[in-house]
Amino acid sequence: MAHPSSEPPPTPPDWPHCGHGATAEDLVGCRGIHVPGHTACLAHLDEADRDAYLAGLAPGADIDHRGTPFTADLLDRLLDALRDPATGHPRLGTARFGSAAFEREAWFVSATFEGDALFASAAFEREAWFASATFQGIAEFGSATFQGGAWFESATVKGNAVFVGVVFERAADLGPLVCAGRVVLSRAVFGGPVTLSFAARRLECRRTRWSSTAELRLRYATVDFSHAVFEYPLTIAAEADPFVPFDSRPVREELLAGAPDAGVRLASLRRVDAAHLVLADVDLSGCLFTGTVHLDQLRLEGACSFATVPPGTHRVRGRPVRFTPRRTLAEEHHWRALQPAAVRGWNTAVLGAGHAGPAQLAPVYRALRKALEDGKDEPGAADFYYGECEMRRHDPSTPRAERALLSLYWAVSGYGLRASRALGWLAAAMLLTIVLLMGFGLPRESPQQEATGTVPPGGGRVTFTIDKEDPKNPTGNRFTGERFEKAVNVTLNSVVFRSSGQDLTTVGTYIEMASRLAEPVLLGLAVLAVRGRVKR
């Protein structure tokens, strides 16, 4: 009885293939596509037919060598046939090298691909050199394998550079590469330490896997890093100046002349383990953070910016509303923009924000606050503490009593972060205390001490009892300069939790007790807010 094979039989390609070397075990054989007019691929074509084919090529010609195995000599002969005599460099039209196998070095240095360059599923067994190459269409390397280095130094791509599912086993450097469209590294795998240098409009690294340390040096790019996997330190940093490769000449960036600026924006970190992630000089105003793991261990270096609240004064249902400046998350913008009484300025067009609400955003704010506190950035962490409290206050799942307490905390001091608000309430409380004391707390006049006693008929010791009459409620004009001075004295002592020693009516005693409880708290909240903004 025959046993089934442990591996599925080879699947023939979609194109008419050479079949050279087919055996009983491998019925497909060579997968190279037929050279036009022949039944063999370029590698297995007889020498006379190969020479005739190569002689018929001209610079800028379209070529199709899918599945063909290339030695270094065969590739050189092909590129020589396409070499432009004016520049001395190969010039290709649409080049199809999908599933081709390059057994030695693949040397495409300074080549120009006038059409699409299609290298999907190609295998590069040694170094692949695309330095200074120009791709005027798509550069497609999806599912290719680079077993050696992949050199794209000073390469330019006018379309998209697609590396979906590519395996870079030993790539130490990739770039600097200039791309007018997208650089797509989704599902790519980097087996060793690597430095990526890209100037592109967008970089997509969804589900990309790094098996060693990595550094991404970027310009102009909006980066989607969702679901990326890495267990070693990885840095995403913005480059202020154009890249300078080893030849000491800055890379030309004319393809990106229409871009608004050279800054780097992060679009998403969702489902990423951020324990080893470092962000430097990156714009995070549109970044999605919900679902990120170990966000409290994220390191922010340099000038990393976040979204801010809408500026100015707005009217909501007839009343003025003004937001104090703070840094916010893109998801909060999206959530607030969808509320019925939302003011203008909250950004509803946050791509991929989904249904993230206060319950999901409070932990994100808490984690970012801890990350900044661990980085000794207490003033920066204050904004994220404010955001955390805001999300807890608006979260319907928060107990009602806790929400009421948070609302009071917000109203009197902005969660202990708005000194002006606490000082305003303190001034109002002191003014109210002064008015109440002048109206009801200070007696009509200071009670006089009285001494009473009995003198024995036969002489001897005399005993006196000194007492004071109860303060009498004020009558007549209560708001005089003298009474104001006394009320101010009592109030100022209450702020610092001291007793003034002033005679008060019964009502005045309770007013002073309330003042000694509330006003020091307000003063403490103001001091706490100032400390939170200046502590290092």
DOZA-555062 format. One record per residue (C-alpha): y, x, z; residue in three letters. Coordinates in steps of 0.05 Angstrom, whole numbers, plus 5000, padded with zeros to 4 digits. Layout:
<sites>
> Y:X:Z:resn
> Y:X:Z:ala
...
</sites>
This chain:
<sites>
> Y:X:Z:resn
> 5000:5000:5000:met
> 5067:5029:4980:ala
> 5118:5041:5034:his
> 5191:5024:5020:pro
> 5238:5083:5015:ser
> 5284:5097:5074:ser
> 5343:5103:5027:glu
> 5365:5052:4975:pro
> 5356:5074:4903:pro
> 5419:5103:4870:pro
> 5464:5051:4839:thr
> 5486:5065:4768:pro
> 5561:5067:4757:pro
> 5601:5013:4721:asp
> 5614:5058:4661:trp
> 5566:5085:4607:pro
> 5541:5147:4641:his
> 5509:5211:4619:cys
> 5442:5206:4656:gly
> 5429:5281:4649:his
> 5376:5305:4698:gly
> 5347:5235:4713:ala
> 5280:5237:4749:thr
> 5230:5188:4776:ala
> 5265:5192:4843:glu
> 5335:5190:4813:asp
> 5335:5144:4753:leu
> 5410:5148:4746:val
> 5419:5223:4737:gly
> 5488:5249:4720:cys
> 5541:5195:4730:arg
> 5593:5227:4684:gly
> 5624:5179:4635:ile
> 5610:5190:4560:his
> 5660:5231:4522:val
> 5688:5185:4468:pro
> 5641:5185:4408:gly
> 5584:5219:4446:his
> 5528:5201:4495:thr
> 5540:5256:4546:ala
> 5594:5273:4595:cys
> 5641:5332:4587:leu
> 5598:5376:4632:ala
> 5534:5363:4592:his
> 5563:5359:4523:leu
> 5539:5414:4477:asp
> 5588:5471:4467:glu
> 5609:5455:4396:ala
> 5624:5382:4412:asp
> 5660:5402:4476:arg
> 5705:5451:4438:asp
> 5720:5398:4386:ala
> 5738:5347:4440:tyr
> 5783:5396:4477:leu
> 5817:5417:4413:ala
> 5834:5345:4399:gly
> 5872:5337:4464:leu
> 5948:5344:4468:ala
> 5996:5348:4527:pro
> 6006:5278:4556:gly
> 5940:5251:4531:ala
> 5901:5199:4572:asp
> 5834:5225:4596:ile
> 5774:5192:4629:asp
> 5723:5236:4664:his
> 5698:5191:4718:arg
> 5635:5215:4753:gly
> 5636:5282:4717:thr
> 5616:5346:4754:pro
> 5668:5400:4744:phe
> 5661:5474:4753:thr
> 5725:5514:4761:ala
> 5717:5540:4690:asp
> 5707:5471:4659:leu
> 5768:5443:4695:leu
> 5810:5503:4673:asp
> 5790:5492:4600:arg
> 5807:5418:4605:leu
> 5876:5431:4636:leu
> 5890:5487:4586:asp
> 5880:5437:4530:ala
> 5933:5393:4563:leu
> 5982:5449:4579:arg
> 6053:5436:4555:asp
> 6077:5499:4518:pro
> 6149:5484:4538:ala
> 6135:5489:4613:thr
> 6068:5525:4616:gly
> 6040:5471:4662:his
> 5988:5416:4648:pro
> 6016:5349:4628:arg
> 5969:5289:4633:leu
> 5977:5216:4616:gly
> 5932:5169:4655:thr
> 5879:5212:4686:ala
> 5814:5181:4710:arg
> 5774:5227:4755:phe
> 5742:5173:4799:gly
> 5677:5196:4831:ser
> 5683:5264:4797:ala
> 5654:5324:4834:ala
> 5694:5389:4836:phe
> 5645:5443:4854:glu
> 5696:5499:4862:arg
> 5771:5499:4872:glu
> 5807:5442:4838:ala
> 5872:5474:4812:trp
> 5924:5421:4792:phe
> 5984:5463:4814:val
> 6049:5441:4780:ser
> 6012:5390:4738:ala
> 6049:5328:4715:thr
> 6012:5261:4714:phe
> 6054:5216:4669:glu
> 6009:5156:4682:gly
> 5965:5139:4741:asp
> 5924:5195:4773:ala
> 5859:5162:4794:leu
> 5815:5205:4839:phe
> 5781:5150:4879:ala
> 5715:5172:4910:ser
> 5722:5242:4881:ala
> 5689:5299:4919:ala
> 5726:5365:4927:phe
> 5676:5416:4953:glu
> 5728:5471:4960:arg
> 5804:5472:4963:glu
> 5842:5420:4922:ala
> 5909:5447:4899:trp
> 5963:5396:4879:phe
> 6022:5438:4901:ala
> 6086:5421:4862:ser
> 6048:5368:4823:ala
> 6087:5308:4797:thr
> 6056:5238:4798:phe
> 6097:5189:4757:gln
> 6050:5131:4771:gly
> 6001:5118:4827:ile
> 5965:5176:4858:ala
> 5899:5144:4878:glu
> 5851:5185:4921:phe
> 5816:5127:4957:gly
> 5749:5145:4989:ser
> 5753:5217:4963:ala
> 5724:5274:5004:thr
> 5761:5340:5014:phe
> 5712:5390:5043:gln
> 5763:5445:5040:gly
> 5838:5446:5043:gly
> 5880:5393:5008:ala
> 5945:5424:4985:trp
> 6001:5377:4964:phe
> 6059:5424:4980:glu
> 6123:5402:4944:ser
> 6085:5348:4906:ala
> 6125:5287:4884:thr
> 6099:5216:4872:val
> 6143:5165:4838:lys
> 6095:5108:4854:gly
> 6047:5103:4913:asn
> 6002:5158:4941:ala
> 5937:5124:4962:val
> 5887:5160:5007:phe
> 5850:5099:5033:val
> 5784:5120:5065:gly
> 5793:5193:5046:val
> 5755:5245:5088:val
> 5794:5309:5102:phe
> 5742:5354:5134:glu
> 5785:5416:5143:arg
> 5856:5399:5119:ala
> 5904:5442:5159:ala
> 5967:5418:5123:asp
> 5981:5359:5079:leu
> 6049:5363:5046:gly
> 6107:5367:5046:pro
> 6100:5310:4997:leu
> 6156:5265:4970:val
> 6137:5194:4952:cys
> 6183:5140:4926:ala
> 6135:5086:4948:gly
> 6079:5083:5000:arg
> 6034:5137:5027:val
> 5971:5101:5048:val
> 5924:5136:5096:leu
> 5890:5074:5122:ser
> 5817:5087:5144:arg
> 5824:5160:5127:ala
> 5788:5211:5171:val
> 5816:5279:5192:phe
> 5762:5325:5217:gly
> 5805:5383:5241:gly
> 5876:5399:5265:pro
> 5927:5377:5214:val
> 6001:5374:5201:thr
> 6025:5319:5155:leu
> 6094:5326:5123:ser
> 6118:5266:5084:phe
> 6184:5240:5058:ala
> 6166:5169:5037:ala
> 6191:5098:5043:arg
> 6129:5076:5081:arg
> 6069:5108:5113:leu
> 6008:5065:5129:glu
> 5958:5093:5178:cys
> 5918:5031:5197:arg
> 5851:5048:5228:arg
> 5862:5122:5210:thr
> 5819:5168:5252:arg
> 5839:5237:5278:trp
> 5784:5279:5308:ser
> 5830:5335:5330:ser
> 5904:5348:5344:thr
> 5954:5324:5293:ala
> 6028:5325:5279:glu
> 6065:5279:5232:leu
> 6132:5306:5209:arg
> 6167:5250:5171:leu
> 6231:5230:5136:arg
> 6255:5162:5111:tyr
> 6188:5129:5129:ala
> 6171:5064:5162:thr
> 6104:5077:5196:val
> 6048:5026:5209:asp
> 6002:5058:5260:phe
> 5963:4996:5281:ser
> 5890:5007:5302:his
> 5895:5082:5292:ala
> 5844:5123:5332:val
> 5856:5191:5363:phe
> 5830:5225:5426:glu
> 5874:5288:5422:tyr
> 5949:5298:5425:pro
> 5984:5268:5365:leu
> 6059:5273:5352:thr
> 6101:5229:5306:ile
> 6169:5262:5296:ala
> 6229:5252:5251:ala
> 6254:5312:5213:glu
> 6330:5317:5211:ala
> 6332:5363:5150:asp
> 6293:5366:5085:pro
> 6226:5401:5088:phe
> 6225:5475:5071:val
> 6156:5499:5048:pro
> 6132:5570:5047:phe
> 6173:5589:4986:asp
> 6237:5576:5028:ser
> 6266:5526:4979:arg
> 6280:5456:5007:pro
> 6239:5401:4977:val
> 6280:5357:4930:arg
> 6287:5285:4951:glu
> 6320:5251:4892:glu
> 6265:5199:4890:leu
> 6292:5172:4957:leu
> 6365:5173:4939:ala
> 6370:5097:4948:gly
> 6343:5097:5019:ala
> 6393:5077:5073:pro
> 6380:5139:5116:asp
> 6328:5192:5130:ala
> 6308:5163:5197:gly
> 6237:5146:5216:val
> 6220:5075:5239:arg
> 6155:5055:5273:leu
> 6130:4986:5252:ala
> 6068:4977:5296:ser
> 6027:5010:5351:leu
> 5982:4950:5362:arg
> 5912:4965:5387:arg
> 5927:5039:5393:val
> 5907:5080:5454:asp
> 5974:5114:5468:ala
> 5948:5161:5522:ala
> 5958:5223:5477:his
> 6015:5198:5434:leu
> 6083:5232:5431:val
> 6142:5200:5394:leu
> 6204:5242:5379:ala
> 6270:5216:5350:asp
> 6237:5153:5324:val
> 6269:5084:5315:asp
> 6228:5033:5354:leu
> 6273:4973:5344:ser
> 6222:4938:5300:gly
> 6158:4965:5332:cys
> 6103:4918:5356:leu
> 6073:4940:5422:phe
> 6031:4882:5446:thr
> 5958:4902:5451:gly
> 5972:4977:5458:thr
> 5927:5011:5509:val
> 5952:5061:5560:his
> 6023:5048:5539:leu
> 6047:5074:5607:asp
> 6024:5144:5585:gln
> 6065:5144:5521:leu
> 6115:5202:5517:arg
> 6183:5190:5486:leu
> 6222:5252:5467:glu
> 6291:5261:5437:gly
> 6331:5201:5414:ala
> 6281:5144:5410:cys
> 6319:5079:5400:ser
> 6300:5006:5413:phe
> 6329:4939:5392:ala
> 6387:4911:5433:thr
> 6410:4842:5453:val
> 6459:4804:5408:pro
> 6529:4829:5422:pro
> 6591:4787:5436:gly
> 6599:4718:5467:thr
> 6560:4659:5440:his
> 6563:4584:5454:arg
> 6500:4547:5474:val
> 6506:4472:5483:arg
> 6580:4479:5495:gly
> 6579:4535:5546:arg
> 6594:4608:5533:pro
> 6536:4657:5538:val
> 6542:4733:5538:arg
> 6484:4782:5544:phe
> 6494:4846:5581:thr
> 6474:4906:5538:pro
> 6402:4928:5545:arg
> 6344:4954:5503:arg
> 6293:4903:5483:thr
> 6227:4897:5446:leu
> 6221:4869:5375:ala
> 6171:4817:5401:glu
> 6223:4791:5450:glu
> 6272:4783:5392:his
> 6221:4742:5355:his
> 6204:4699:5415:trp
> 6276:4685:5433:arg
> 6295:4669:5361:ala
> 6243:4613:5361:leu
> 6271:4579:5423:gln
> 6308:4513:5413:pro
> 6374:4539:5443:ala
> 6370:4609:5411:ala
> 6436:4643:5396:val
> 6450:4681:5332:arg
> 6431:4753:5332:gly
> 6359:4748:5355:trp
> 6315:4774:5299:asn
> 6262:4723:5278:thr
> 6239:4763:5218:ala
> 6194:4810:5258:val
> 6134:4821:5212:leu
> 6068:4810:5249:gly
> 6098:4790:5316:ala
> 6054:4729:5318:gly
> 6055:4686:5380:his
> 6071:4740:5432:ala
> 6108:4707:5489:gly
> 6132:4724:5560:pro
> 6061:4728:5587:ala
> 6043:4782:5536:gln
> 6110:4818:5538:leu
> 6117:4827:5614:ala
> 6060:4879:5617:pro
> 6088:4916:5557:val
> 6156:4922:5590:tyr
> 6122:4944:5655:arg
> 6082:4998:5620:ala
> 6143:5025:5582:leu
> 6183:5026:5646:arg
> 6129:5069:5680:lys
> 6126:5115:5619:ala
> 6201:5128:5624:leu
> 6200:5135:5699:glu
> 6144:5187:5693:asp
> 6189:5223:5642:gly
> 6245:5224:5695:lys
> 6287:5176:5654:asp
> 6306:5127:5709:glu
> 6367:5098:5673:pro
> 6325:5084:5611:gly
> 6270:5053:5653:ala
> 6320:5004:5683:ala
> 6327:4965:5618:asp
> 6251:4955:5615:phe
> 6249:4932:5688:tyr
> 6302:4881:5669:tyr
> 6260:4859:5610:gly
> 6198:4853:5653:glu
> 6234:4808:5703:cys
> 6262:4766:5646:glu
> 6193:4754:5618:met
> 6166:4736:5686:arg
> 6223:4688:5698:arg
> 6211:4653:5631:his
> 6135:4654:5635:asp
> 6109:4582:5648:pro
> 6048:4611:5683:ser
> 6090:4644:5737:thr
> 6091:4602:5801:pro
> 6151:4558:5807:arg
> 6174:4589:5873:ala
> 6170:4658:5843:glu
> 6210:4636:5783:arg
> 6263:4606:5828:ala
> 6268:4671:5867:leu
> 6273:4711:5803:leu
> 6327:4664:5778:ser
> 6367:4675:5842:leu
> 6356:4750:5837:tyr
> 6380:4748:5765:trp
> 6441:4706:5781:ala
> 6468:4748:5839:val
> 6454:4818:5813:ser
> 6418:4819:5746:gly
> 6352:4839:5781:tyr
> 6388:4892:5821:gly
> 6413:4926:5757:leu
> 6482:4895:5746:arg
> 6531:4924:5796:ala
> 6589:4885:5769:ser
> 6553:4819:5780:arg
> 6534:4837:5852:ala
> 6605:4861:5866:leu
> 6633:4797:5836:gly
> 6591:4754:5882:trp
> 6609:4799:5941:leu
> 6683:4790:5927:ala
> 6673:4715:5921:ala
> 6633:4713:5986:ala
> 6686:4753:6023:met
> 6742:4708:5997:leu
> 6704:4646:6018:leu
> 6691:4677:6086:thr
> 6765:4692:6095:ile
> 6785:4621:6075:val
> 6733:4589:6121:leu
> 6752:4633:6180:leu
> 6826:4618:6171:met
> 6812:4544:6165:gly
> 6758:4534:6217:phe
> 6734:4599:6249:gly
> 6794:4628:6285:leu
> 6817:4593:6349:pro
> 6886:4563:6358:arg
> 6904:4620:6403:glu
> 6867:4676:6438:ser
> 6838:4649:6504:pro
> 6870:4678:6566:gln
> 6829:4709:6621:gln
> 6833:4674:6689:glu
> 6815:4701:6758:ala
> 6792:4653:6813:thr
> 6769:4668:6883:gly
> 6771:4651:6958:thr
> 6807:4689:7014:val
> 6770:4682:7081:pro
> 6814:4657:7139:pro
> 6799:4717:7182:gly
> 6809:4769:7128:gly
> 6755:4814:7099:gly
> 6729:4823:7029:arg
> 6758:4781:6973:val
> 6714:4759:6914:thr
> 6746:4742:6846:phe
> 6712:4711:6785:thr
> 6744:4729:6718:ile
> 6729:4679:6663:asp
> 6756:4659:6595:lys
> 6766:4589:6570:glu
> 6730:4565:6509:asp
> 6766:4578:6443:pro
> 6802:4516:6419:lys
> 6798:4492:6347:asn
> 6859:4508:6306:pro
> 6914:4457:6293:thr
> 6978:4459:6253:gly
> 6989:4514:6201:asn
> 6923:4552:6196:arg
> 6940:4597:6137:phe
> 6988:4647:6166:thr
> 6994:4722:6157:gly
> 6968:4736:6227:glu
> 6907:4692:6218:arg
> 6895:4723:6149:phe
> 6895:4793:6180:glu
> 6844:4772:6232:lys
> 6800:4738:6180:ala
> 6800:4800:6136:val
> 6781:4843:6196:asn
> 6722:4798:6212:val
> 6700:4796:6139:thr
> 6703:4871:6128:leu
> 6663:4884:6190:asn
> 6612:4833:6167:ser
> 6602:4870:6101:val
> 6580:4933:6138:val
> 6539:4890:6187:phe
> 6584:4900:6247:arg
> 6615:4852:6296:ser
> 6691:4851:6297:ser
> 6696:4830:6370:gly
> 6745:4776:6349:gln
> 6745:4710:6388:asp
> 6718:4656:6343:leu
> 6705:4582:6347:thr
> 6635:4556:6346:thr
> 6640:4543:6272:val
> 6671:4612:6263:gly
> 6611:4644:6298:thr
> 6563:4613:6248:tyr
> 6608:4633:6190:ile
> 6607:4705:6214:glu
> 6532:4704:6222:met
> 6523:4679:6151:ala
> 6572:4731:6126:ser
> 6537:4787:6163:arg
> 6471:4766:6129:leu
> 6494:4754:6057:ala
> 6549:4804:6045:glu
> 6511:4868:6064:pro
> 6455:4845:6018:val
> 6503:4838:5960:leu
> 6534:4905:5975:leu
> 6464:4936:5977:gly
> 6446:4905:5909:leu
> 6510:4935:5879:ala
> 6493:5003:5907:val
> 6421:4996:5881:leu
> 6447:4979:5811:ala
> 6492:5040:5809:val
> 6437:5085:5834:arg
> 6389:5058:5781:gly
> 6439:5079:5726:arg
> 6454:5149:5751:val
> 6389:5172:5782:lys
> 6353:5229:5747:arg
</sites>
